[in-house]
């Protein structure tokens, strides 16, 4: 129990209600532990690890909120809605990453056990 609390403490101590980032950070921390475990007793264990790594990569990308458009727009913050075509495209890319993350989890989550 204390070992688990230590593992998640970095996320829990900075959490405040009303923010979505700690939820993704907690999921990432859990998935990193699952990757570290590696599913040695399962025939498809390598495939599970790759699926989980893809989810971690998507979480990192969503949390970084860096979709590479800031250098193209002067005086416009690309994550804000109403920033023209580029802002709309960035919003679309973020939604696409979130949808892909949860689609992968919906499809594979119950298979990630040994």
N, C-alpha and C positions, 0 to 999 in steps of 0.2 A: 504494500500500500504506500509506504513512504517513498519507495523507489519510483513508483508511478507519479506521485506528487512532485518529486524532484524533476522528473522528465518533463512534466507539463508546467512547472512553476514559471518559467520565462514567459509563457503565454498568459497564464492566469493572473499574474501579478499586475500586468499592464492593461487588463481588460476593463472596459467600462461599457455599460449597457447602451445600446443604440448604435453600435458600430459593427460592421460585418467582417472586418479584417481579422479580429481574434478568432472567429469561427473558422475561417479558412486556415489560419495559422495552427489551430488545434488539430484540424484534419490533416494538415501537412505533417505535423509532429507525429501523429499516430501512424500515418503512412510511412514515414521514415523509419519508424520502429519495425513496421511490417517488412520493409525492404531489408533492414538489417538482419531480421530473423531468417529471411530467405526461403522459407518453405522447403526444407531439405527432404521431408518425408513424402512429398507429393510429386507425382510423375510430371504434372504440368507446372511445377513450381517456378521455372524460369519464365514461363509465359505470364504467370501472375505477377511476378516482380516487374516485368516490363510494363504491364498494364498499370500497376501502382506508380511506377516511375513516370509514366506519361501524365498521370493525375498530379503528381508532385510538380512536374514541369509546368503544367497549366496553372496550378496554384501560384507558383513563383511568378509566372508571367502576369497573372491578374493582380497580384499584390504589388509588383514593380510598377504597374500602371505606366509603362514606357512602351509606346507603340510606334516610336520613331518619327512622329510628325511635327514635333516642336520646332525643328530647325527650318521648316517650310513656311511657317506663319509668323509674321511679325506682329507682336502685340496681342496675340490670340492664344489662349490656353487651350490646347487640343482636347482636354477632357471635359470641357464645358459644352453643354448643349447650346445650340444656337451659334456655333462658331463656323458656320458655313458648311461647305461640302466636306472639308477635312474633319471637322468636329463630328459630323454625322457618321463619317466612315470610321472614326476611332470608336465611337459609341457602338457601332455595328460590330467591330472587331472584339470589343470587350464582351458584348453579349454572346458572340460566337464562342469565345473561350469558356465562358461560364456555362453555356449550354453543352459544349463538348465535355467539360469536366463532369457535370452531373449525368450526362448521357452515359459516359463510361462507367460511372459509379452505379447507376441504375442497372446497367447490363451485367456488370461483373462483381459487384460488391459481395453478393452472397456466395461467390465461388472462392473468395480470398480467405480460405481457412484450410487447416490441414487435418 
